[in-house]
Amino acid sequence: MIEKHFTVVDQAGIHARPASILVSTANKFESDIFLVFEGKNTNLKSILGVMSLGVGTGEKISIRSEGPDEEKALDELEKVLRREDLAI
């Protein structure tokens, strides 16, 4: 299992469009991938789960990946977060 920490910088937080991009990216991988926010874990492959967290601007999040392609999955998700100016 590996985990990386980020700070959300998008002015609207993780709203519908960025959540959709993250879920779509996570679903490309076999590993179990979770978004962690304020002690709550949600499956990053579930749009409802991600949206239910209500992550806003300036919030600290973690992405945890566990499985055969965990490193590749986390690297790709980090690229998406940075490319879309969602988090640093």
Backbone torsions as a table, in degrees:
resi	resn	phi	psi	omega
1	MET	NA	136.3	175.4
2	ILE	-129.8	156.5	-176.1
3	GLU	-147.2	142.3	175.2
4	LYS	-130.1	150.4	-177.1
5	HIS	-112.1	144.4	-177.6
6	PHE	-141.4	161.3	171.1
7	THR	-117.5	126.8	-178.9
8	VAL	-73.3	128.4	-178.9
9	VAL	-116.5	-11.4	177.7
10	ASP	-61.4	134.3	-176.0
11	GLN	-59.6	-26.3	-179.3
12	ALA	-102.7	5.5	-177.9
13	GLY	74.1	-157.6	178.1
14	ILE	-92.8	87.8	-179.7
15	HIS	-95.3	-166.9	-171.0
16	ALA	-55.8	-49.4	-176.4
17	ARG	-64.3	-52.7	179.0
18	PRO	-65.4	-34.1	177.2
19	ALA	-61.3	-42.3	179.2
20	SER	-62.3	-41.0	179.1
21	ILE	-65.1	-44.1	180.0
22	LEU	-64.4	-44.3	180.0
23	VAL	-63.4	-43.9	178.7
24	SER	-60.0	-42.2	179.0
25	THR	-67.1	-45.7	-179.0
26	ALA	-60.6	-35.9	-177.8
27	ASN	-69.9	-8.3	177.3
28	LYS	-78.9	-10.2	-173.1
29	PHE	-115.3	152.7	-179.7
30	GLU	-78.6	-30.3	-176.6
31	SER	-60.3	155.5	170.2
32	ASP	-79.3	130.1	-175.9
33	ILE	-130.0	130.4	-176.9
34	PHE	-127.1	143.8	171.5
35	LEU	-99.6	127.3	-177.6
36	VAL	-113.9	125.6	-179.3
37	PHE	-146.2	124.6	179.1
38	GLU	49.5	44.8	176.6
39	GLY	78.8	0.6	179.2
40	LYS	-104.4	137.7	176.0
41	ASN	-108.3	137.7	172.1
42	THR	-137.8	148.9	178.8
43	ASN	-65.9	121.3	-179.0
44	LEU	-73.3	-2.9	175.8
45	LYS	-93.9	6.3	-178.8
46	SER	-119.1	113.9	180.0
47	ILE	-61.8	-39.4	179.3
48	LEU	-65.1	-40.1	178.6
49	GLY	-62.7	-45.5	-179.0
50	VAL	-64.7	-45.8	-179.2
51	MET	-64.9	-33.1	-177.0
52	SER	-67.4	-19.2	-179.9
53	LEU	-74.0	-26.4	178.6
54	GLY	60.7	48.7	-177.6
55	VAL	-75.3	123.5	-178.5
56	GLY	-104.8	179.1	178.9
57	THR	-62.0	137.4	177.7
58	GLY	83.7	-5.6	-179.0
59	GLU	-75.9	149.3	176.9
60	LYS	-93.7	130.6	177.7
61	ILE	-130.5	163.0	172.5
62	SER	-131.3	149.8	171.3
63	ILE	-120.0	126.6	-177.9
64	ARG	-115.9	133.7	-178.8
65	SER	-129.7	137.1	178.7
66	GLU	-143.6	121.3	178.7
67	GLY	152.4	-172.0	-173.1
68	PRO	-65.3	-27.1	-179.7
69	ASP	-119.6	32.4	-173.9
70	GLU	-59.1	-41.5	-179.0
71	GLU	-68.1	-45.0	179.3
72	LYS	-62.4	-41.9	179.7
73	ALA	-61.3	-48.2	-177.8
74	LEU	-67.1	-37.8	177.2
75	ASP	-62.3	-43.9	-179.3
76	GLU	-66.4	-41.0	178.4
77	LEU	-65.2	-38.1	176.5
78	GLU	-63.3	-41.8	177.7
79	LYS	-60.3	-43.0	179.7
80	VAL	-63.6	-46.3	179.2
81	LEU	-56.8	-42.1	-177.9
82	ARG	-77.0	-43.0	-178.9
83	ARG	-62.1	-39.4	-178.2
84	GLU	-87.1	5.4	-178.1
85	ASP	53.7	41.8	178.4
86	LEU	-91.2	-39.0	-175.0
87	ALA	-154.5	158.9	176.4
88	ILE	-124.5	NA	NA
